[in-house]
Amino acid sequence: MSDFDARTFEAALGAACHGLDVGWGAAVMAAREPFRLTGDRPVWGRDRAYKVEHLRLDLSFDLKRRSITATAATTIRPRHDGLREAIFDASELEVASVTDGDGNELAWSLGDRTLKVNLGRARRASQSVTVVVAYTATPRRGLYFNAPDEGYPSRPEQIWTQGQAEDSACYFPCLDFPGEKFTSEAHLTVPAAWFALSNGRLAEVTEDRRRKTKTYHWQQERPHPAYLITVAAGEFDEVRAKAGDVPVQYYGAPGSAPALRRAFGRTPEMVTFFADKIGTPYPWAKYATVAVADFIFGGMENTSATTMTDTLLHDERAHEDVVEPCDSITAHELAHQWFGDLLTCREWSHGWLNESFATYFDALFVEHHRGWDAFRYNILQNGELYLQEDTAAYRRPLVENVYRDPIDVFDRHLYERGSVVLDMLRYNLGDDLWWAAIRHYTKKHAEQDVLTHDLQRAIEEATGRNMDGFFAQWVWKGGHPEFKASYAWDAKQRLATVGLNQTQTPDDTLTSIYQTPIEIGFMVDGKFERHTVHVTDAAHSFVFRLAGEPEFVSIDPAGRVLKTLDFAPGVKQLAARLAKDPEAIGRIDAARALAKAGTPEAIAALRTTALNREEVDFVRAEVASALGKVKGVAARDALIAATREPLARVRRAAALALGNFRDEATAQALTRLLTGNGDRSYYVQMNAAQALGRTLQPGAFETIEGVFGRPAHNDVITVGAVTGLGLLRDARAADVLVAYTRWGVHQNTRRAATAALGALYPYLESPAQVRVRERLEELLDDGWLRVQIAATMALEATGDVKAVPAVSSASERALDGRVKRMNRIAARHLADRASAGGKETKALRDELEKLQQENRGLADRLTALEARSTSAASPRSKARR
């Protein structure tokens, strides 16, 4: 699963966007806080009195009422003799009857998210029993109906599901637990003009001409958990491809076939690459990708049938900008077909075995397709996303079982930090042993559930290496080394001394003095020498005999160790390293250090690289970002020159970096990128509009307003414009931004306008602040998830304690776990600010969280009762015993 949407495109393409960038509710935090919130409790694996063997699901859909009529026939086998009762997860289902496989009625009762079925007599472990539940439901989670409305008349009519983490029980009774795996089949009855996609192979399609329906029968013949069961139905274009013998399909709304090819066209190459490297053939009957509207995540790796957000679909003009993010999410979800689907974490606390693997295998495809330097840059970016969360939000181990909702742990630690840990595991083992371990792990645990211990044991079995120390510091604890380095040259002895000190404070639970190999490189007489040393203590001095004084020293030039590094060898060395380090990551490190130096020599070196067309584009983009931090006319002029470069990535970065300068020349350069039809890249225009707002220059308001509504992929030019207005500190922007939050505006722009109100708020007079706060409070209950999230973050950014009741209340009403957690954190932070961190604040925060916890259960029950009482479905049958 990826939380990847239009906002993620903007972040990936260089915009300083608002959203889920550094962990739930961390956007405006100043210092690290505990991951665990008041009221969070340890979550352990479940007792499982029976094993699920097979599920048959029959679903028909009432599009107008957004409801389903269904039958779920679940075949189970007791794990021991004497089983009398089977308990299923079931949320807001209107049960009509429960029978066994022979049609005999069984007594049943509905509880809080449970369906209890009396099996009639004690059942033996040697015999299976089928429980058939007939029911209706109007799901609020798990299964979703898309339909046109007054605001969005062109929205396609579609049905899709999203089960992860524990929402499948909202549309069928099941053991909604990742460790329980079974075979399944789905019979899906839809309008005759529709296509219905599900797991496995399509066994049969039958048509009822009288009712104008078709029923699609899908069979999933290898076991998988409930959260991976999928339905996606609607009128779709279909694009077919092949990866060897594996059928590959892409589906999207009518007219989307060319965009489907652009977004997902590398899928067959990825299937072949992963199967070859993992050593296990693609495990399912097909691989389908369906792009749907308003998807609440970026992608979801349902077995054999991934669901994607349709924001990935793009025209030819956008392709240069967005092909890499499209490849990234495509590879991520495909990698899950092995890691997550074929092997599935037993408990969500071990979810890194799913998500870190998929994130790292996405990076491995980058290595395969775009080369070593691009791969290392991908790992660098993953590490930096984790470091943002670690610094500004919280630190936690990879395995964490204290939370409120499983989605709480789906953060930068689970995805990005874990992917870098896997890369360090590869670095420690070497490529041959790494791949031997991965292949053994996959084959040994195929079709099974896994815990972290299973991975460690498989590695040890395949390699003979003891991995206790590695897992202790990188998996069971958190954090990373914080190195401070020094360098000295003894010309007489021809000795180079490199000092490495770990400056972090170790503790018993999270932070270690880390032990790791690390590479140190020296450029001597035009040759780059590499030396691997082993860090084992808090302080080391490593001495190297060299043929001559090195032109520069490069510590961990390829970025193989997750760390921070403070190393200032001087501008001369850094400039040489920027020009000559054979590793792209080493050149990026040098550029960032030169920006901190800020001398004329440093700026000249940065300018040269920014405009060097022989340098790779992502290094040039990073140099442009570094120039934006330098300030000064020379840095500004270098960036203005870079906005004329042919590569969109360079122009994007340069445009965004110009937002750090506040002068007429900068404003003119940015205006040029927006004049007429603007730059040929939508995303360069997006960054230019945002940056122009940051310049605070006269006339910026009118120029930005002039690009509103300009056609673009995901409406990103208008997104940049509303973001720029929010940063302009012009009170006139308030009414404009509020207007762009209305229903009917492009959802991506609504989200950006909501976030921009939070940025503008401090620069408004009191009456306008009240209007903005009240509008943001309304948006906490918006019909689109991303706007809800943006409203929470914007209210937190205002610092207005008057928003606490609204934010706290929204946490209790929210259906999405991400929204719940973000509102809980935002309410706490706003309460903290009320008294600038005094004792009164702590008391207020503690009381707030106590009330939230006490109300949680009551709110959930009331919401469920309200849903049942207002359901359009027929009344629920009385529970019988």
Phi, psi and omega in degrees: 000136176236136173268077191232117178221198181300324177299323181293325173305312184297317179296318181294333184261010168108356183279145176275079189266163176265143178155206185274068189261331184225037179098155184299119173074023185255003193297327184241018178285150181258339185209161182293139176233168178296145174294319185284130180259160178304130180095345175293145184227156175298136178243118182252166176298154185278154161286139181230100184287342180218161176255133175278127180260319185204148175231128169249124183241122175248119183232133167233156195234135171258102188293323182290319181271355182056046184227167179232150167243128195211160170225131176241116179252110186248121177265123183235160175228124179301144177277349177206159178295148172100008180292123181248342185221136175247127180250125178248152168284133179203126184235116174060037174265139177262094187281130177264320181199158173224128179226169170271183184295342179264003179092003180283132182292141176241141178288147184208162174209149178260134175240202178283099183065023179224151169238117179259128182240123175280119185281004172088325179199169178293129184257147183265151181292342182275354185234136176275157175222141179254130178249121184250118181248120173261134187199168169233163179200151169240084192292140171257347175219162174089308180231134190230145177248125170262139177204151176297151172219185184298324181282327185229072185294342181263004177299131181289148175277117185213161170233135175210160182241158173213103187271328184289135007269313185222051182249358177296329179294351177279350176224357167203146178290137186193175163268097187275074191213129190295336183278354182260114186240145186201162172279162184208164170214151181228132174247110189243117181258121187223168175306148189299332181279354185266164168242141179239124182254141174209192186284149170085215183253148178280113184274325188194149170231124177242149183239136173249097185292331179294316180271355180058049179228161169234147176242122179259126181251112180250141179236124175253108192264355172249147187291147177205162183275168185298324186292345180264000175290138187224151169223132171219120187222146179161188172271120188230144158286148177235134172240129182250145177212182179218145170238089190066240178266001184272121174291135180236131178226150172235136180233144177199174181302155181308134181093359187263003187305313178299321179292325176298318179296319180295317186285321191240010191296341180271004182306312181302320178297321179294317179302313181296317181297311182297316181299320180293314184287321182285333179083007177236124180302156174310129196269357189241172188289335182202173166225109180249146173233126179239129179260122183237159181279146173060028179297140188275353169234185177275315179205155179220125191276047178306142185306121176071357186209090181281137172261134180235154170291140178284358174293347176287336183287136188209163179269178184295326181296326182276350193298318181302323182282324193248358182297323180292314174300324177295315176300322184297309182289328177297314179294321181301308184291325177295317179301330177298336180301334171266305188258094186133320182256303177289315170248127186233134177302136181291324182225151183294337177297338177257025184297345178297335177295339172269300194281321179295321179296314180297321179294319180288323179289332167304312179296323179296326175292326174301316178301317180292317190269325187241353173104173186299312184298316179296323177297312180296326177294321176300315179295319177302314180297319178300315179298322182289326175297317175298315183299325176300313181293318181297322183279316190263348184235285185198164173240136177210161173288165177296322178263115184222120184246012176252111181196176176262308177239146181305327183297343180302328184269001178273079190227193182290337174291313186293320182272289192283313180299315180299324179294322179289325175299318177297322177295321177291327175298317176298319179297318180292320184275330191088155188300317184297311180290324178303308183290328175298319180294316181297318180293320179293315179302314183293314182292321183294324189247015178303135180069013180247167167268152186225152171242168182302324179300327179295320178295313181299316181297319180296320178297315181295322179294322184280333189244340186076005181269140173276123186252013183304312183296317180299310182292327180299317187269331185258337185249307184279345171239178183242199172077195187191159176289143175245096188273140165242123187246153175223160181218140176217147180239127175258099185295323183296315182269352185055050181241130173256129179245123178245122176262136176231115178244132173271118187262355179290155178267114181287157175214179186279340191249327188235313193250134183247170154269111195276147175247124184200147166287152177209143183264140174236126183246149178228133172266108184235120178052041176080002178243140182263113179265135180245133178229128177262126177242167182239117177275125180230344185230178181291332183220137179219150165235119181253131184245134183230131173271123184239161181289336180193175181294130181288145175292326174202161176247137180232113181266121184052060189299331180265001179067047182275351182241130174290121189190171156245153184221123174253107184213119184234082183278358179108155186297322182300310179297317183296319179296319177295320180294319178301323182276330194233351180300127182292344180261130179300324180294323176298321179291322177295316177303317180296319180298317180294321178291323176297322178298323177293324179293312172070014181282164176304320179296320179296316180296320179298318179295319179295317179300314182303315182288321180301326184258007181276107185285354174273347177279150180293150190295325183287331173293316178299321178294319177295323176295320177298317177299321178296319178299327178295338179271347183281321189068182179091154185297317182299317178294318179299313183294326176296319179292319178300318177297323182292336178291352179257005182287154184289332185276129184298323181299321179292315180296320178302310183295319180295317180299315181295319181295331179296342177296348178277356182248141184236077179209169186294320181299320178296313181300321179295319179296318179291322177298322178303322180291344183251350187287145182065233175276354176080183177303150183293344177265126175304320188282333170295317177297319177304310181294323180295317180295318178297313182296323180300321176299323182289340179290338180060028184272149175302141180088348181296322181303310183293320179297316180296315178303329183292344180259000177303134176083001179294127184301137181195158174302127180056022179059032191289336178293316176293326174302312177299323181293313181291325176297316178299320177297321179296333181267354187281342179065030181252120184299336179299338183289339188301308182294325178297313182294318178301318180298326181280000172267359185288153177297134182113334172288152177310132187300325179294321178290322177301316178299315181293321179295322177298313178297320182296329177298323177295323178289324183283333191312313184297343185259012180256155172285165188305312181301320179292323177300319179298315180299317181294314181299317181295322177294318178297322178296322176298321184287349174299336179249025182298159180283356179239129186305315185295328176289321175304313181298315180297323180294318177300312182293324179293318178296321176297321180294330179295329184072011185276112183296340179294345179277352185303311181301318181294317181292316180297318179295321179298325178300321181284330181278337190298141174268330183273130182298328178298317181293320178302308184295317181299320179290324176299315181291318181298318179298320179295315181295320178295321177296321178301320184289339184302324180236024176054038173085013181282183182296325179299322180297313182299318179297318179297316180296314181298318180294320178300312183290327176296316179295320178300317182293318180295325184277346187302306183297318179297316181298318180298318181292317179298318180297316180298318179296318179298318181298319182290321184289335182258001183298141177283349180288164179295154183302147180291139175295148179292136179296136181242150178234000000 
